[in-house]
Amino acid sequence: MSELNVGIVGCGNISKIYLENAGRFGNYRIHAVADLIKEKAQARAEEFQIPKAYTTEELLEDPDIDLVINLTIPAVHKEIAIRALENGKHVYGEKPLAVTREDGKEIVDYAKAKGLFVGNAPDTFLGAGIQTCKKIIDDGLIGKPIAATAFMMIPGHERWHPDPAFYYKAGGGPLFDMGPYYLTALIALMGPVKRVTGSAQTTYPERTITSKEKYGQKIQVETPTQINSVLDFENGAVVSMITSFDTWHHRLPNMEIYGTEGSLIVPDPNTFGGPVYLRKKDDREWQEMPLTHGFADNSRGLGVADMVDAILNNRKARADGELANHVLDVMHGIHDSSEIDRHYYTESSCTQPDALPAGLDERYFTRALRNSGAE
């Protein structure tokens, strides 16, 4: 087998960048696309010259597809993942892994029982920016990480998204929408979380859509939209994190990590690039650090390529289900802590993902494929 055949379920906004980037990596190709509205799948197939435009059921049952990329809304992440696994296919999904922690655990456990791989977005932590930060920390340039801050604070998605209602349902909100980027980056840099404390509220019970497609329609908000939290990591670091759909303006950084020997400004974890800034304890100024890793542009699909490489070479994928399940557990724990008025101790953990080799580019995955003897 020289490459894996991949099918995409869900042809909404996010599918475009996955399809644009698929040709960058030499170890998988898009064999088919599917959507609940088959005309959307046909349009994507024509746009990107994909061989097959399917219904979801047709794609899941196609024996030629080895791996399913699940780009559906969060409410059906579990359903599509389980059905793909039942049909003997590996699964890589958009975030979050599932809506409930029970569903997330079921996906991961079922894949393990079937001997199949589960991967999950975000894969931005594999980009040049976060990987450069990981190398700085691993090289000891800021000493032992002792604390960090993370802030994702915006007014909400109803101003621009063509169909934003699901952002305000269960499995949505700022924590479940954007929190995976921040939490995955923090876990990649510092390891798993052991305890969380949260305070969450719903500021506006109703939202008005002002994007063109559904202008003026109302959304009933069913999930918290302002979540402040404190995270205690297994390595001893304490992190303050805010995720908000209720903030018009602010001047807080995306993410900073503070160590015994210095501080690190981490780039926006929703992007793949920099800049990265380091300031050691005796430095008078911040220094912009050269990026040590590739993939500084929008490289969505990098996690898929890494998982395919892991499948072909029988190793652990970096953006895997164990990591995504831990992120899901942490997010629920933050909500739970606010509701029960006490700390939440995580029910899960994960292995801190290995660093990517410095300086690699798309050709790495083709070379690794050749070296695996898969051709």
C-alpha positions in Angstrom: 0.0 0.0 0.0 1.6 3.3 -1.1 -1.0 5.6 0.4 -4.3 5.5 2.2 -7.6 6.4 0.6 -9.5 9.0 2.6 -13.1 10.0 2.6 -14.4 13.3 4.0 -17.8 13.4 5.6 -19.1 17.0 5.9 -18.6 19.5 3.1 -19.1 22.8 5.0 -16.7 25.7 5.5 -13.9 23.8 7.1 -13.8 21.1 4.3 -12.2 23.6 1.8 -8.9 23.9 3.6 -8.6 20.1 4.1 -9.2 19.6 0.4 -6.8 22.3 -0.6 -4.1 20.9 1.6 -4.6 17.2 0.8 -2.2 17.3 -2.2 0.6 18.6 0.0 1.2 15.2 1.7 2.3 12.2 -0.1 0.8 9.5 2.1 -2.9 9.9 1.5 -5.4 11.0 -1.1 -9.0 12.1 -1.0 -11.0 9.3 -2.7 -14.6 10.6 -1.9 -16.6 13.3 -0.2 -20.1 13.1 1.4 -22.6 15.4 2.9 -26.1 15.3 4.3 -27.0 17.5 1.3 -25.5 15.5 -1.6 -25.4 18.6 -3.8 -22.8 20.1 -1.5 -20.7 17.0 -1.8 -21.1 17.1 -5.6 -20.0 20.7 -5.7 -16.9 20.0 -3.6 -16.1 17.0 -5.7 -16.3 19.1 -8.9 -14.3 21.9 -7.3 -11.4 19.7 -6.2 -11.7 16.9 -8.8 -12.5 14.2 -6.2 -13.5 10.9 -7.8 -16.7 10.2 -5.8 -19.5 12.3 -4.3 -21.4 10.2 -1.9 -24.2 10.1 0.6 -22.7 9.6 4.1 -23.9 6.0 4.1 -22.3 5.3 0.8 -19.0 6.7 1.9 -19.0 4.8 5.2 -19.7 1.5 3.4 -17.2 2.0 0.5 -14.5 -0.8 1.0 -11.9 1.3 -0.8 -11.8 4.0 1.9 -9.3 3.4 4.6 -9.8 6.5 6.7 -12.7 8.9 7.3 -12.2 12.6 8.1 -15.2 13.6 10.1 -16.1 17.3 9.5 -19.7 17.2 10.7 -21.2 19.3 13.5 -20.2 18.3 17.1 -23.7 16.7 17.8 -23.0 13.9 15.3 -19.2 13.4 15.8 -19.7 10.3 17.8 -22.3 8.8 15.5 -20.1 9.2 12.4 -17.0 8.0 14.2 -18.6 4.8 15.5 -20.2 4.0 12.2 -16.8 4.5 10.4 -15.1 2.3 13.0 -17.8 -0.4 12.6 -16.9 -0.5 8.9 -13.3 -1.0 9.7 -12.1 2.5 8.9 -9.7 4.7 10.8 -11.2 8.1 11.9 -9.8 11.6 12.1 -12.3 14.2 13.3 -12.7 17.9 13.8 -12.8 19.2 17.4 -14.2 18.4 19.8 -13.9 14.6 19.8 -17.5 14.3 20.9 -20.2 16.3 22.9 -20.1 14.2 26.1 -17.1 12.7 27.8 -18.9 9.3 27.8 -19.2 9.5 24.0 -15.5 10.5 23.7 -14.4 7.5 25.8 -16.6 5.2 23.8 -15.0 6.3 20.6 -11.5 5.8 21.9 -12.3 2.4 23.6 -14.1 1.1 20.5 -11.2 2.0 18.2 -8.7 0.3 20.5 -10.9 -2.8 20.6 -11.1 -2.8 16.8 -7.4 -2.2 16.3 -8.0 1.1 14.5 -6.7 4.6 14.9 -8.6 7.6 16.1 -7.2 11.1 15.5 -8.6 14.5 16.1 -8.1 18.2 15.5 -6.7 20.6 16.2 -3.4 19.9 14.6 -2.2 23.5 14.8 0.1 22.4 17.7 2.2 20.5 15.1 2.9 23.8 13.2 6.1 25.8 13.3 5.0 28.1 16.1 4.0 25.7 18.8 6.7 23.2 17.9 9.4 26.0 18.2 8.0 26.7 21.6 8.2 23.0 22.5 11.8 22.9 21.5 12.6 26.0 23.6 10.9 24.4 26.7 12.5 21.0 26.0 15.9 22.7 25.7 15.5 24.3 29.1 15.6 27.9 27.9 12.9 29.0 30.4 13.7 26.4 33.0 10.8 24.5 34.6 7.4 25.8 33.5 5.6 27.0 36.6 2.6 28.9 35.2 0.9 30.1 32.1 -2.0 32.3 30.8 -4.3 31.7 27.9 -7.0 34.0 26.6 -9.6 33.5 23.8 -12.0 36.4 24.0 -14.2 37.5 21.1 -17.8 38.7 20.6 -19.1 35.5 19.0 -19.6 33.9 15.6 -23.0 35.1 14.7 -21.5 38.2 13.0 -19.8 36.3 10.3 -20.6 32.6 10.2 -23.3 31.6 7.6 -25.0 29.2 10.0 -23.8 29.9 13.6 -26.6 28.3 15.7 -24.6 25.2 16.6 -22.0 27.3 18.3 -24.6 28.0 21.0 -25.8 24.5 21.5 -24.4 21.6 23.6 -20.9 20.9 22.4 -20.4 24.5 21.4 -19.7 27.8 23.2 -16.2 29.3 23.4 -14.7 26.6 25.5 -15.7 23.7 23.2 -15.2 25.7 20.0 -11.9 27.3 20.7 -10.7 25.7 23.9 -9.3 22.6 22.1 -6.7 24.8 20.4 -5.5 26.3 23.6 -5.7 23.1 25.7 -4.1 20.9 23.1 -1.2 23.4 22.8 -0.8 23.6 26.5 -0.8 19.8 26.9 1.6 19.5 24.0 4.0 21.9 25.7 3.6 20.9 29.4 1.8 17.5 29.6 -1.6 16.5 31.0 -3.9 18.2 33.4 -4.8 16.8 36.8 -7.3 19.3 38.3 -9.5 22.1 37.1 -11.6 24.9 38.6 -14.1 26.8 36.6 -16.7 29.6 36.7 -19.1 29.8 33.8 -22.0 31.9 32.8 -24.4 32.7 29.9 -24.4 36.4 29.5 -26.9 36.8 26.7 -29.7 34.2 26.5 -30.4 35.1 22.9 -28.2 36.1 20.0 -29.2 37.8 16.7 -27.5 36.6 13.5 -26.0 39.5 11.5 -24.2 37.5 8.8 -25.7 37.8 5.4 -27.2 34.3 4.9 -29.5 34.3 8.0 -29.5 37.9 8.9 -31.9 38.8 11.7 -32.7 35.2 12.9 -32.5 34.6 16.6 -30.5 31.9 18.4 -31.4 30.6 21.8 -28.2 30.1 23.8 -28.0 26.8 25.5 -24.3 26.7 26.7 -22.1 29.0 28.8 -20.4 31.8 26.8 -18.1 33.2 29.5 -15.8 30.7 31.1 -12.9 31.5 33.5 -10.8 28.6 34.7 -7.7 27.5 36.6 -5.9 24.4 35.4 -3.4 22.4 37.6 -1.0 20.3 35.4 0.6 17.1 36.5 4.1 18.8 36.1 3.1 21.3 38.8 2.3 24.3 36.5 -0.8 26.4 37.1 -2.6 28.0 34.2 -5.2 30.7 34.1 -7.5 30.5 31.0 -10.5 32.5 29.8 -12.7 31.6 26.8 -15.4 34.1 25.9 -18.0 34.9 23.3 -19.0 37.9 25.4 -15.9 40.2 25.0 -15.9 43.1 22.5 -12.3 44.2 23.0 -9.2 43.3 25.1 -5.4 43.6 25.1 -4.5 40.3 26.7 -2.1 37.9 25.1 -3.1 34.6 23.4 -0.8 32.5 25.5 2.3 33.0 27.7 4.3 30.4 29.6 6.4 31.4 32.7 9.4 29.4 33.8 12.0 29.4 36.5 14.5 30.9 34.1 12.4 33.0 31.8 9.2 33.6 29.9 7.8 32.6 26.5 5.2 34.3 24.4 3.3 31.5 22.5 1.6 32.4 19.2 -2.1 32.1 18.6 -2.8 28.3 18.9 -5.4 28.6 16.2 -2.6 29.2 13.7 0.4 27.2 12.6 3.1 29.9 12.5 4.7 32.5 14.8 5.9 34.8 16.1 7.6 33.3 19.1 9.2 35.5 21.7 11.6 34.5 24.5 12.8 36.6 27.4 15.2 35.0 29.9 15.3 36.2 33.4 18.3 38.6 32.9 17.2 39.9 29.4 16.2 43.5 29.1 14.0 42.9 26.0 12.0 40.2 24.4 13.7 38.4 21.6 11.8 37.0 18.5 13.0 33.5 18.0 13.6 31.9 14.6 11.1 29.2 13.8 12.8 25.8 14.1 10.1 23.8 12.4 8.2 23.7 9.1 4.5 24.2 8.5 4.1 27.9 9.4 1.2 28.4 6.9 -2.3 27.1 7.2 -1.5 23.4 7.2 -4.7 21.8 8.4 -4.5 18.1 7.5 -1.0 17.8 9.0 -2.5 15.8 11.8 -4.1 13.5 9.2 -0.7 13.0 7.5 1.0 12.3 10.8 -1.7 9.8 11.7 -1.4 8.0 8.3 2.3 7.9 8.9 1.7 6.4 12.3 -0.7 3.8 10.8 1.8 2.8 8.1 4.7 2.7 10.5 2.9 1.2 13.6 3.6 4.0 16.0 1.5 6.4 18.1 0.0 9.3 16.3 0.6 12.8 17.8 -2.9 14.3 17.4 -4.6 11.1 18.6 -7.8 10.1 20.4 -6.2 9.8 23.8 -5.1 13.5 23.6 -8.5 14.6 22.3 -10.3 12.6 24.9 -8.3 14.2 27.7 -9.0 17.7 26.2 -12.7 16.8 26.2 -12.6 15.6 29.8 -10.8 18.9 30.9 -13.4 21.0 29.1 -16.3 19.2 30.8 -14.5 19.4 34.1 -14.4 23.2 33.8 -18.1 23.3 33.3 -18.7 20.7 36.0 -16.6 22.6 38.5 -18.7 25.7 38.0 -21.9 23.8 38.5 -20.9 21.7 41.5 -18.9 24.6 43.2 -15.7 22.6 43.7 -12.5 21.4 42.0 -12.8 18.7 39.4 -10.1 16.0 39.2 -9.7 14.7 35.6 -10.9 11.1 35.0 -8.4 10.8 32.1 -4.8 11.5 31.2 -2.7 11.2 28.1 0.9 10.9 26.8 2.5 14.3 26.0 2.8 14.2 22.2 6.3 13.7 20.8 7.9 16.7 19.1 8.0 16.7 15.3 11.6 16.6 13.9 12.9 20.1 13.3 12.9 21.4 9.8 10.8 18.8 8.1 8.3 19.7 5.4 5.7 17.8 3.3 8.3 15.6 1.7 8.9 14.0 5.1 5.7 12.0 4.9 6.6 10.6 1.5 10.1 9.7 2.6 8.7 8.1 5.8 6.3 6.2 3.6 9.1 4.8 1.5 11.2 4.0 4.5 8.3 2.0 6.0 8.4 -0.4 3.1 4.7 0.3 2.4 5.3 0.9 -1.3 
